[in-house]
Structures are given as structure tokens and as C-alpha cells.
Amino acid sequence: MFGKVTKTDVFYLVAFTLALGFLYFSMITSA
């Protein structure tokens, strides 16, 4: 599954992680 990881895959993975972190942070600060 992780035999071939391209720069695009890494970019989307980082972007997705940042998006989740931002949503989680927003939920905590607004609560």
C-alpha cells in the first residue's frame, strides 16, 4: 500500500491533516 509514495500523496496527506487539526481546534475554541 505504501510501496510508492509520490510528492502529491505527501502533499494531500499533510493538507488533510492540517484541515482536520484546524477543524478540531475550531471546535475546542468555540465550545
Secondary structure, 3 states (H helix, E strand, C coil): CCCCCCHHHHHHHHHHHHHHHHHHHHHHHHC
